[in-house]
């Protein structure tokens, strides 16, 4: 079951309210002019401990003397930057600059709005002292608005004026759509209350119809009778068993349960609770900067390393090109020197009849048959030389163009022979000479089959 606490600051006292289930407990602490908020906070913390406070968030209730109010017209305001425009209009009715205030608004479908503001530095000092005394402030509200919020369900939609009597101060609210649209306060004297009601009714006149004001709380009968005779306004009690402060405590329980109550909350802006991670912000920023620096170093190192590899690769390619020019003077250096050199090596191995691998049993005639059968019939060619070894094949011939040599090589590959791309050269008399080197596909034959036999 949720336990909620309300710390209500008043002119001459603090009232501490606790609600546990339906049970309400109220304690009072006198405020001495010689005491600062630090000493008062320590005494409040001691009272909370006696009420079984367990470090949960409490609601700080402010008196009407600390809350500035003003009714502004919002019907012509655009949605864009609407709150800034509302603050600008409210500032015209406030005693100090808006930069020194924390504000909130009670919007209304009627096109008007009740703006409320508190002095930021003054409230911040109270919150700081309470938190230094290990009292966590969940929200900052108006005690009167909390009591009105909890009592309004008992009022009807026709109730336009609510008079809240709680102690030596009387507060009057003008409602629209069951939301406060104006808020006045005065001392609990017949003359001041009559003047305040006259001013309020005149700004909202509706003909000869008698105005009825619903009374919330305990208004002295003598004062009520005298006000009725002075103003002709009917004061009618709103039947609620509990006092407005007890209703405010019940509204505080709604806040603790995660519901909304009281319309406004000044625990925002400059009065918002500090970020729990703020004390780690320096470390987090340093960690982020260090991570960025390390990433930059890593990227720079990888880039430098790639350039080194690229330099080594270019050097090796140049060395292979130089070696190719040394071994084959007068020839153009091919794009892929390595592949060409491998082909030349196979070519030279075929001429020598040598073999770098272990000889396998094979039939030179079968390989010759395989080569001849793989030659494309549509290509006109002339075979000048064929050498077949156990692990090498060398074919030298002539064709009309370079593509015909490629066609022959592809046909040999499809026949199962492992051959390289042909090496071709133009012939002055016309046509193209080609050389194809490779190796046959090994097949198991009888032990009497010849090995390493060449056919020319």
Secondary structure as UniProt FT lines:
FT   STRAND          3..9
FT   STRAND          13..20
FT   TURN            21..22
FT   STRAND          23..30
FT   TURN            33..34
FT   HELIX           37..50
FT   TURN            51..52
FT   STRAND          58..62
FT   HELIX           64..66
FT   STRAND          68..73
FT   TURN            75..76
FT   TURN            80..81
FT   HELIX           82..91
FT   TURN            92..93
FT   HELIX           98..100
FT   STRAND          101..107
FT   TURN            109..110
FT   STRAND          112..119
FT   HELIX           120..132
FT   TURN            133..134
FT   STRAND          137..142
FT   HELIX           143..151
FT   HELIX           152..154
FT   TURN            157..158
FT   STRAND          161..166
FT   TURN            167..168
FT   STRAND          169..176
FT   TURN            177..178
FT   STRAND          179..187
FT   HELIX           190..202
FT   TURN            203..204
FT   TURN            207..208
FT   STRAND          212..217
FT   HELIX           221..231
FT   STRAND          234..237
FT   HELIX           244..256
FT   TURN            257..258
FT   HELIX           269..271
FT   TURN            276..277
FT   HELIX           278..280
FT   HELIX           281..327
FT   TURN            329..330
FT   HELIX           337..352
FT   HELIX           364..374
FT   TURN            377..378
FT   STRAND          381..388
FT   STRAND          393..399
FT   HELIX           402..414
FT   TURN            415..416
FT   STRAND          418..419
FT   STRAND          423..426
FT   TURN            428..429
FT   STRAND          432..439
FT   TURN            447..448
//
